[in-house]
Amino acid sequence: QVEFVESGGGLVRPGGSLRLSCAAPGFAFSEAIMSWYRQVPGQAREWVATIVPGGDTRYTDSVKGRFTLFRDVASGTAVYLQMDNLKPEDTAVYYCQEYGSTTWGQGTQVTVCS
């Protein structure tokens, strides 16, 4: 199983934006079902969004209209989670994962506060 590398997190004020990246050398992102999850310490990991090979996407209700999941179509070497209009409740460690995998990367911390 592939261990993905997440990056792009940081500290941002409410209403701000971040773009998270998920990469793995040599992995065929265009052929995979990829999802983003997030986890707050002491809480269960929460599904955020999924993209399928055809490009269709699904989002949890709390991020619809604010987050966009997309692939690097040109190179096929990464997927991204564009997060706009961030809210304090979006604060969490964010992870990406291939459907069916049980391997998790290190994640990337997103903190939204004023």
Order of alpha helices (4+ residues) and beta strands (2+ residues): beta-beta-beta-beta-beta-beta-beta-beta-beta-beta
